[in-house]
Amino acid sequence: MSAPAVALVLGASGGLARAIIAELMADAGIETVVAVSRNPLPEQLTEAQANRRVQWITSDYNETDMAAVVEQLQPYSGRISRVCICHGILHSSGQEGTLWPEKRLEDINADALHQVFQANAVVPVLWLKLLHRVLKGPQRCVVAALSARVGSIGDNHLGGWYAYRSSKAALNMLMRTVAIEYSRRIKNVKLISFHPGTTDTALSKPFQAAVPSDKLFTPQFVAERLCQIMDHAELDGELSYLDWDNKSIPW
Ligand SMILES: NC(=O)c1ccc[n+]([C@@H]2O[C@H](COP(=O)([O-])OP(=O)(O)OC[C@H]3O[C@@H](n4cnc5c(N)ncnc54)[C@H](OP(=O)(O)O)[C@@H]3O)[C@@H](O)[C@H]2O)c1
């Protein structure tokens, strides 16, 4: 009998990540969900952590710290069946200053571009670099990174949102390049760049007024869709760029 599977959720305290953790915890085939976040364990997961259904690890996502997280995953090596990379910023008003999606050329700002690229593309690809040893094995493993349709170059007819759009296009290219290398080195892994659709979380909050109510998804609905897609994804050595309805998005 094969050992029970483990799932990883990276960037675990966001709206979509929390719904994905709940969905993975409801999966009888998954023994433990390992969640990594800058933030401490949320109160509602205290019991799940005590029962070892969830293992919560904090990290500030510098590469040394991320490597230390991956060291902690060694006991799960070859048993990881799902990885959800949930990092993403579109706007922020945190310590690093205010950041808002650009409407026009004059709004472009180097610091904002760096911050958005770091969270949306650099941190995800560092995980893919560091994790490959623990993902390798007999276990079928599906890795989904939360991308966005606005990262599609072919689908960009509106313009604006320079940093967010281009960071998601960069994420897609990084993932595609990783998929080529993984297909040679760790054939048990499938990669997906996933567009959740506009979902009711802190990230979309300021932009929800323009979204018809039937087009604004709950995080639970999207998490369910993503987990179904991951359950059925084929190990074809390719990166798939898919939306919540399992439809391909043009690059
Ligand atoms: N909501 C939507 O409508 C929508 C639409 C398309 C795509 N997406 C994508 O879905 C993903 C999840 O978004 P969400 O809607 O759940 O937003 P959210 O609630 O704001 O969550 C943001 C996530 O990003 C991580 N994060 C924030 N700042 C970071 C930083 N500086 N460095 C690294 N990680 C950072 C957080 O992880 P910690 O746990 O460490 O805080 C958290 O998981 C993002 O990639 C977003 O682009 C969302």
The ligand as an SDF file (V2000), in Angstrom:
LIG
                    3D

 48 52  0  0  0  0  0  0  0  0999 V2000
   -9.2620   37.1530   -6.4790 N   0  0  0  0  0  0  0  0  0  0  0  0
   -9.3010   37.2710   -7.8070 C   0  0  0  0  0  0  0  0  0  0  0  0
  -10.2840   37.7880   -8.3860 O   0  0  0  0  0  0  0  0  0  0  0  0
   -8.1790   36.7440   -8.6400 C   0  0  0  0  0  0  0  0  0  0  0  0
   -8.3110   36.7810  -10.0440 C   0  0  0  0  0  0  0  0  0  0  0  0
   -7.2740   36.3000  -10.8350 C   0  0  0  0  0  0  0  0  0  0  0  0
   -6.1390   35.7900  -10.2200 C   0  0  0  0  0  0  0  0  0  0  0  0
   -6.0310   35.7650   -8.8700 N   0  0  0  0  0  0  0  0  0  0  0  0
   -4.7860   35.2560   -8.2710 C   0  0  0  0  0  0  0  0  0  0  0  0
   -5.0760   34.3440   -7.2180 O   0  0  0  0  0  0  0  0  0  0  0  0
   -4.0180   34.3730   -6.2460 C   0  0  0  0  0  0  0  0  0  0  0  0
   -4.5950   34.4780   -4.8390 C   0  0  0  0  0  0  0  0  0  0  0  0
   -5.2190   35.7150   -4.6970 O   0  0  0  0  0  0  0  0  0  0  0  0
   -6.3840   36.0100   -3.6410 P   0  0  0  0  0  0  0  0  0  0  0  0
   -7.5140   36.4870   -4.4370 O   0  0  0  0  0  0  0  0  0  0  0  0
   -6.5430   34.8890   -2.7030 O   0  0  0  0  0  0  0  0  0  0  0  0
   -5.7550   37.2820   -2.9150 O   0  0  0  0  0  0  0  0  0  0  0  0
   -5.3790   37.5600   -1.4030 P   0  0  0  0  0  0  0  0  0  0  0  0
   -6.4500   37.1210   -0.4930 O   0  0  0  0  0  0  0  0  0  0  0  0
   -4.9620   38.9900   -1.3730 O   0  0  0  0  0  0  0  0  0  0  0  0
   -4.0970   36.6110   -1.1620 O   0  0  0  0  0  0  0  0  0  0  0  0
   -2.8340   37.0330   -1.5930 C   0  0  0  0  0  0  0  0  0  0  0  0
   -1.8170   35.9390   -1.4440 C   0  0  0  0  0  0  0  0  0  0  0  0
   -0.5370   36.3980   -1.8520 O   0  0  0  0  0  0  0  0  0  0  0  0
    0.4340   36.1810   -0.8480 C   0  0  0  0  0  0  0  0  0  0  0  0
    1.2450   37.3970   -0.7720 N   0  0  0  0  0  0  0  0  0  0  0  0
    0.8250   38.6620   -0.5190 C   0  0  0  0  0  0  0  0  0  0  0  0
    1.8670   39.5170   -0.5570 N   0  0  0  0  0  0  0  0  0  0  0  0
    2.9680   38.7760   -0.8280 C   0  0  0  0  0  0  0  0  0  0  0  0
    4.3450   39.0750   -0.9680 C   0  0  0  0  0  0  0  0  0  0  0  0
    4.8050   40.3170   -0.8430 N   0  0  0  0  0  0  0  0  0  0  0  0
    5.1940   38.0570   -1.2610 N   0  0  0  0  0  0  0  0  0  0  0  0
    4.7370   36.7920   -1.4180 C   0  0  0  0  0  0  0  0  0  0  0  0
    3.4410   36.4480   -1.2690 N   0  0  0  0  0  0  0  0  0  0  0  0
    2.5690   37.4210   -0.9770 C   0  0  0  0  0  0  0  0  0  0  0  0
   -0.3300   35.9160    0.4430 C   0  0  0  0  0  0  0  0  0  0  0  0
    0.3750   34.9150    1.1670 O   0  0  0  0  0  0  0  0  0  0  0  0
    0.6490   34.9560    2.7770 P   0  0  0  0  0  0  0  0  0  0  0  0
   -0.0820   33.8030    3.3290 O   0  0  0  0  0  0  0  0  0  0  0  0
    2.1000   34.7870    2.9100 O   0  0  0  0  0  0  0  0  0  0  0  0
    0.1430   36.2700    3.2720 O   0  0  0  0  0  0  0  0  0  0  0  0
   -1.6840   35.4090   -0.0640 C   0  0  0  0  0  0  0  0  0  0  0  0
   -1.7230   34.0300   -0.2180 O   0  0  0  0  0  0  0  0  0  0  0  0
   -3.0880   35.5210   -6.6730 C   0  0  0  0  0  0  0  0  0  0  0  0
   -2.0070   34.9980   -7.4050 O   0  0  0  0  0  0  0  0  0  0  0  0
   -3.9630   36.3520   -7.6010 C   0  0  0  0  0  0  0  0  0  0  0  0
   -3.1860   37.0720   -8.5350 O   0  0  0  0  0  0  0  0  0  0  0  0
   -7.0220   36.2350   -8.0520 C   0  0  0  0  0  0  0  0  0  0  0  0
  1  2  1  0
  2  3  2  0
  2  4  1  0
  4  5  1  0
  4 48  2  0
  5  6  2  0
  6  7  1  0
  7  8  2  0
  8  9  1  0
  8 48  1  0
  9 10  1  0
  9 46  1  0
 10 11  1  0
 11 12  1  0
 11 44  1  0
 12 13  1  0
 13 14  1  0
 14 15  2  0
 14 16  1  0
 14 17  1  0
 17 18  1  0
 18 19  2  0
 18 20  1  0
 18 21  1  0
 21 22  1  0
 22 23  1  0
 23 24  1  0
 23 42  1  0
 24 25  1  0
 25 26  1  0
 25 36  1  0
 26 27  1  0
 26 35  1  0
 27 28  2  0
 28 29  1  0
 29 30  1  0
 29 35  2  0
 30 31  1  0
 30 32  2  0
 32 33  1  0
 33 34  2  0
 34 35  1  0
 36 37  1  0
 36 42  1  0
 37 38  1  0
 38 39  2  0
 38 40  1  0
 38 41  1  0
 42 43  1  0
 44 45  1  0
 44 46  1  0
 46 47  1  0
M  CHG  2   8   1  16  -1
M  END
$$$$
